[in-house]
Amino acid sequence: MSRVLHASFSLCARALLSGVLLAGVCLGLEGYPEEAAGAGGLVRVNIISEMPGAKGMFLLNGQILEDYSPIIVRDFPSTGVVIDREGHILAFLGYRWVDVQAHEARIEITTGDGGKWQGKLIGVDQSNGAAVVRLLRGRLRETPVCRDCQVQDGAVIMAPEAGGAGRSGFREARVLSVGTGPGLPAGGNWMLRMNLPAPDISQPILTRDRRVLGFVADRDPLGMEMIVYPISPLLASAEKIIATGGDIRAGWLGLYLEDAPGGVLVEELDPESPALEAGVRPRDRLVRYNDLAIRDVRQFIQLVQDSAVGSRVKLGIVRGGKPVELAARVGVRKPQQFRRQVSLNLPKPAIGLDTVVMTPDLADAMRMPGQTGLLVVDVVKETPAERAGVLAGDVVVAMDGQPIFDAASFATYWQTHGLGERLVLSVLRKGAERTITVEVRPGTRRTP
């Protein structure tokens, strides 16, 4: 017996799902009858990979499913920029490209007016995480971008703000300071500090007239500063991917690192890595790459990625307090090196619900063919959901009138509401629809 469970594992999924459906950014479509209505702004690109889970016994909606073999579905949502009339879309994945390429994936594209499209992954620039997908059919209007824009101190930009279930957008933010330099992941990137908390990684930032400036590549843990990849080099990567029809490979040594005084510390090595073959060991401290002093992990990664695949590099190491020099041949990641063990460990939302997506197979198994929404598999005690009367077995179909289709957008929506606010859930219980009001109370909002 094989059914489907749907879970979102991306660390950034909740943040990325808020701020990508931008109805107000779309251009008019007069004279383009073959194009999607509402296209022309940013689009949502959702890359969905599937992998089999271990067989076992599951209790769903009071029914025991024996010898159940779930298909674990992983979502990698991102914001897309339509770059030409041929249906090519630039999506910034950052380092998530490693997980995206680990398994076969399907791609869903959503325009600002809610239109749904299917796409195909063309390739990824492994050095910066720029990916290109192409529509399987149809055309979309190009997204306005600002290739030559520079950001200066005091500039006003548009940064994503949290919203919910399709009502998200952007707000004005003032740049307090901006810097560039060799300490950043690649030349020409911006280190920005704003008067508002930095957006999450992979979010876009726009000019005041809604042209794309770039994408957030990294941010400090407190959200005070962020590194932004300007749109111009990302578009250059996209053009190379389209021209070659595949990935742009980057150098790889197979090291897991952390910052350390005077260099970077080796925590772990991939068992098939060039670094292991060269003699690098865990707890080695890397201090030089060829003739360059190593400052931090970010710089080291960029140096390796910029090195030609197959070239030999010198690694200066401190091991047990003594200097060691090794020579390594730069390699490239292979597909089997992407495959990681994934466990089904669903986060518990702060309102107290554990849910799974109602896929077609799951709906059929529960004798609810065609039903969409989220199936409640558990209600945590002493939480807002329990106090409001939500029960295991309920199917959540909408929140505040907004249809709910996946766990990430569901979590994003309630997380954007403050303490004391009320959320109205539309649920199905034993075939009958009812509304339940959930109040977010102090002491109940926990980190998922």
C-alpha positions in Angstrom: 0.0 0.0 0.0 1.5 3.3 -1.0 0.1 6.7 -0.1 1.5 10.2 0.0 2.3 12.4 3.0 3.3 15.9 2.3 5.8 17.8 4.5 7.8 20.9 4.1 11.4 20.5 5.3 13.0 23.7 4.0 14.4 25.8 6.8 13.4 28.9 5.0 10.0 27.7 3.6 7.8 29.6 6.0 9.6 32.9 5.3 9.8 32.3 1.6 6.1 31.6 1.2 5.3 35.1 2.5 6.1 37.8 0.0 6.1 36.1 -3.3 2.5 36.5 -4.7 2.6 40.1 -5.6 -0.7 41.2 -7.3 0.1 44.9 -7.7 3.4 44.4 -9.5 1.9 43.0 -12.7 2.0 44.8 -16.0 -0.8 45.1 -18.6 -1.1 42.4 -21.2 -2.8 44.1 -24.1 -1.8 42.6 -27.4 -0.5 39.4 -25.8 -3.5 36.9 -26.0 -1.2 33.9 -25.5 0.2 35.2 -22.2 -1.1 34.6 -18.8 -3.3 37.3 -17.3 -1.6 38.9 -14.4 1.9 38.0 -15.5 4.7 40.5 -15.6 5.7 40.7 -12.0 7.4 38.3 -9.7 6.2 34.7 -9.7 6.3 32.0 -7.1 8.5 29.0 -8.2 7.9 25.9 -6.1 10.3 23.0 -6.7 8.8 19.8 -5.3 10.9 16.6 -4.9 9.6 13.2 -3.8 11.4 10.4 -2.0 10.0 7.1 -0.5 9.8 6.8 3.3 10.1 3.7 5.3 7.1 1.4 5.6 5.2 1.3 8.9 1.9 1.6 10.6 0.1 5.0 10.7 -3.0 6.2 12.5 -4.8 8.8 10.4 -8.2 10.1 11.3 -8.9 7.2 13.5 -8.0 4.7 10.8 -5.0 2.3 11.1 -3.1 2.0 7.9 -0.8 -1.0 8.0 2.3 -1.5 5.9 1.9 2.1 4.8 4.7 3.4 2.6 4.6 7.2 2.5 6.1 9.3 -0.2 7.8 12.2 1.5 7.4 15.4 -0.5 9.8 18.3 0.1 9.0 21.8 -1.0 11.6 24.4 -2.1 9.7 27.6 -2.6 11.4 30.6 -4.1 10.7 33.9 -5.9 11.1 33.8 -9.7 12.0 36.5 -12.2 10.7 36.0 -15.7 13.7 36.9 -17.9 12.5 36.4 -21.5 9.6 35.7 -23.8 10.7 32.1 -24.2 9.4 31.1 -20.8 12.7 31.1 -18.9 12.5 32.1 -15.2 15.4 32.9 -12.8 14.9 31.5 -9.3 17.4 32.2 -6.6 17.9 29.0 -4.5 21.2 29.8 -2.7 22.8 26.7 -1.2 19.4 24.9 -1.4 20.4 23.9 -4.9 22.2 20.9 -3.3 19.0 19.5 -1.9 17.0 20.4 -5.0 19.2 18.4 -7.3 19.3 15.4 -4.9 16.0 13.9 -6.3 13.7 14.0 -9.3 11.6 17.1 -9.0 8.6 18.8 -10.5 8.1 22.5 -10.7 5.0 24.6 -10.1 4.9 28.3 -11.1 2.2 30.6 -9.7 1.6 34.1 -11.1 0.3 37.1 -9.2 -3.3 36.5 -10.3 -3.2 32.9 -9.0 -2.5 31.2 -12.4 -0.7 27.9 -12.2 1.9 26.7 -14.6 4.2 23.7 -14.9 8.0 24.1 -15.4 11.2 22.2 -16.0 14.6 22.8 -14.3 17.2 23.7 -16.9 20.2 24.1 -14.7 21.9 25.7 -11.7 24.9 27.9 -11.2 26.5 26.0 -8.3 28.7 29.0 -7.4 25.8 31.3 -6.4 22.6 29.2 -6.4 21.0 30.9 -9.4 18.6 28.4 -11.1 16.7 28.6 -14.4 13.4 26.9 -15.0 11.3 27.0 -18.2 7.6 26.9 -18.7 6.4 23.7 -20.3 3.9 25.8 -22.2 2.7 29.3 -22.5 4.5 32.6 -22.0 4.7 35.3 -19.3 5.6 38.9 -19.4 9.2 39.7 -18.4 9.7 40.9 -14.8 11.1 44.5 -14.5 14.7 44.4 -13.3 17.4 47.0 -12.6 20.6 45.6 -14.1 22.8 48.7 -13.5 21.4 50.0 -10.2 23.7 50.7 -7.3 22.6 51.0 -3.7 23.9 54.0 -1.7 23.6 55.0 1.9 20.2 56.6 2.5 18.5 54.9 -0.4 14.9 53.8 -0.1 14.2 50.3 -1.3 11.2 47.9 -1.2 11.8 44.9 1.2 9.4 42.0 1.7 7.1 42.1 4.6 5.4 39.1 6.2 1.9 38.5 5.0 -0.4 35.5 4.8 -2.1 33.2 2.4 -1.5 35.3 -0.7 -1.9 38.8 0.9 1.8 39.5 1.2 3.7 42.4 -0.3 6.6 44.9 0.2 7.2 47.9 2.3 9.6 50.8 2.1 12.9 50.5 3.9 15.8 52.9 4.2 19.4 51.7 3.7 21.5 52.9 6.6 24.8 51.7 5.2 26.1 49.7 2.3 29.5 48.1 1.7 31.2 45.9 -0.9 34.6 44.3 -1.0 36.6 41.1 -1.1 35.3 39.9 2.2 31.9 39.2 0.7 31.0 36.0 -1.2 31.8 37.4 -4.6 32.9 40.7 -5.9 30.2 43.3 -6.3 27.8 42.0 -3.8 26.3 44.4 -1.2 26.4 44.3 2.6 23.3 46.2 3.6 22.0 47.5 6.9 18.4 48.8 6.9 16.1 50.6 9.4 14.0 47.4 9.4 14.9 43.7 10.1 16.6 42.1 7.1 14.4 39.8 4.9 15.0 36.1 5.0 17.5 34.4 2.7 16.4 34.1 -1.0 13.9 37.0 -0.7 14.1 39.7 -3.4 14.6 43.4 -2.8 13.1 46.0 -5.2 13.5 49.6 -6.3 10.7 52.0 -5.3 9.2 51.6 -8.8 9.2 47.8 -8.3 12.2 46.7 -10.3 14.2 43.8 -8.9 17.5 44.9 -7.4 18.7 41.6 -6.2 18.2 38.7 -3.8 19.2 38.2 -0.1 22.1 35.7 -0.1 22.9 35.7 3.7 22.0 37.6 6.8 23.4 37.8 10.3 21.5 35.8 13.1 19.9 39.0 14.5 18.6 40.2 11.1 20.6 43.4 11.3 22.7 43.1 8.2 22.3 41.1 5.0 24.4 40.2 1.9 22.5 40.9 -1.4 23.4 39.4 -4.8 22.7 42.1 -7.4 20.4 41.0 -10.2 23.0 41.6 -12.9 25.4 38.7 -12.1 22.5 36.4 -11.4 21.0 37.2 -14.9 24.5 36.6 -16.4 24.5 33.2 -14.7 21.0 32.5 -16.1 22.1 33.4 -19.6 25.0 30.9 -19.4 22.7 28.2 -18.1 20.3 28.8 -21.0 23.2 28.9 -23.6 24.6 25.6 -22.3 21.4 23.9 -21.5 22.6 22.7 -18.1 24.5 23.4 -14.9 27.4 25.7 -14.4 29.7 23.6 -12.3 31.7 25.0 -9.4 34.8 23.8 -7.7 34.3 21.5 -4.7 36.5 20.0 -2.0 33.9 18.3 0.2 34.6 20.0 3.5 32.2 21.0 6.3 33.7 24.0 8.1 33.3 26.6 10.8 35.0 29.9 11.4 38.0 29.9 13.7 40.7 32.4 14.7 43.1 32.8 11.8 41.3 30.6 9.4 38.6 27.9 9.3 38.2 24.7 11.2 37.4 21.4 9.5 34.5 19.8 11.2 33.8 16.9 8.8 34.7 15.6 5.4 32.6 14.0 2.7 33.8 10.3 2.4 34.4 10.7 -1.3 35.8 14.2 -1.2 39.0 15.5 -2.8 40.1 17.0 0.5 40.0 13.6 2.2 42.0 12.1 -0.6 44.5 14.9 -0.2 45.0 14.1 3.5 42.9 16.7 5.2 41.6 15.5 8.6 38.8 16.6 11.0 40.0 19.4 13.4 42.6 20.7 10.9 42.7 24.4 10.8 42.9 25.8 7.2 44.9 29.0 7.1 46.0 29.4 3.5 44.5 28.6 0.0 47.3 28.8 -2.5 49.0 32.1 -1.5 45.9 33.7 0.1 45.3 33.9 3.8 41.9 32.4 4.8 39.7 34.8 6.7 36.4 32.9 7.1 34.2 30.2 5.7 32.5 32.4 3.3 35.7 33.5 1.6 37.1 29.9 1.5 33.9 28.6 -0.2 34.2 31.3 -2.8 37.8 30.6 -3.5 37.1 26.9 -4.0 34.1 27.6 -6.2 36.1 30.0 -8.4 38.8 27.4 -8.9 38.8 25.4 -12.1 37.6 21.9 -11.8 40.6 19.6 -12.0 43.1 22.2 -11.0 45.5 21.6 -8.1 45.5 23.9 -5.1 47.8 24.2 -2.1 46.2 24.1 1.3 48.1 25.6 4.3 47.0 23.7 7.4 47.8 23.9 11.1 47.5 20.5 12.7 48.3 20.0 16.4 50.0 23.4 16.4 52.3 22.5 13.5 52.1 23.8 9.9 51.3 21.3 7.2 51.0 21.9 3.5 48.8 19.6 1.3 47.9 19.6 -2.4 44.3 18.9 -3.4 42.7 18.5 -6.8 39.5 20.5 -7.1 36.5 18.3 -7.9 32.9 18.7 -8.7 29.8 17.4 -6.8 28.3 14.2 -8.1 24.6 13.4 -7.8 25.1 10.6 -5.3 26.8 13.2 -3.0 23.6 15.1 -2.8 21.6 12.2 -1.3 21.1 12.6 2.4 19.0 10.6 4.8 15.8 12.5 5.5 13.7 11.7 8.5 10.0 12.6 8.8 10.1 15.1 11.7 7.3 17.6 11.3 7.5 20.8 13.4 4.7 21.5 15.8 3.2 24.9 15.0 2.8 27.3 18.0 -1.0 27.2 17.8 -0.8 23.5 18.6 -1.5 21.6 15.4 0.4 18.8 13.6 -0.9 18.6 10.1 -0.2 16.8 6.8 -1.4 17.9 3.3 -4.5 16.3 1.9 -2.9 14.8 -1.3 -5.2 13.0 -3.7 -4.0 9.5 -2.5 -4.6 10.5 1.1 -8.0 11.9 0.4 -9.0 8.7 -1.4 -7.8 6.6 1.5 -10.0 8.7 3.9 -13.0 8.4 1.5 -12.9 12.1 0.8 -12.0 12.1 -3.0 -10.8 15.5 -4.3 -10.6 17.1 -0.9 -7.8 19.6 -0.4 -6.5 21.3 2.8 -4.5 20.1 5.8 -5.4 17.0 7.8 -5.0 17.6 11.6 -3.2 14.5 12.9 -2.6 15.8 16.5 -3.7 18.7 18.7 -1.2 19.7 21.4 -2.6 20.0 24.9 -3.0 23.4 26.5 -2.6 25.3 23.2 -4.8 27.8 21.4 -6.0 25.1 19.0 -7.1 22.8 21.8 -8.8 25.6 23.7 -10.7 26.6 20.5 -12.0 23.0 20.0 -9.9 21.8 17.0 -9.9 18.0 16.9 -7.6 15.4 15.3 -9.2 14.3 12.1 -10.4 17.8 11.2 -9.5 19.0 7.8 -8.5 22.7 7.7 -9.5 24.2 4.3 -9.2 27.9 4.9 -7.9 30.5 7.4 -9.6 33.9 7.6 -11.3 33.0 4.3 -8.0 32.3 2.5 -7.7 28.7 1.1 -5.0 26.7 2.6 -3.1 24.2 0.4 0.2 23.6 2.2 1.7 23.5 5.7 4.2 26.3 5.0 1.7 28.9 4.0 -0.5 27.9 6.9 2.4 28.4 9.4 3.4 31.7 7.7 0.0 33.1 8.1 -0.5 32.6 11.8 3.1 33.5 12.6 2.5 37.0 11.2 -0.3 37.7 13.7 0.4 39.1 17.2 -0.6 37.9 20.6 -4.3 38.4 21.3 -5.3 38.3 17.6 -8.0 35.9 16.4 -7.8 33.6 13.5 -10.9 32.0 11.9 -10.4 28.4 10.7 -12.8 26.8 8.2 -12.7 23.0 8.9 -14.4 19.9 7.8 -15.5 17.5 10.5 -17.3 14.3 9.6 -18.3 15.8 6.3 -19.7 19.0 7.7 -18.0 22.4 7.4 -17.7 24.6 10.5 -15.8 27.7 11.6 -13.5 27.7 14.7 -12.0 30.9 16.1 -8.5 30.5 17.5 -7.0 33.2 19.7 -3.3 33.5 19.9 -2.5 34.0 23.6 0.6 34.9 25.6 2.8 31.9 26.4 1.6 29.8 23.5 3.8 31.1 20.6 6.9 28.8 20.5 9.5 28.3 17.9 8.3 25.7 15.6 
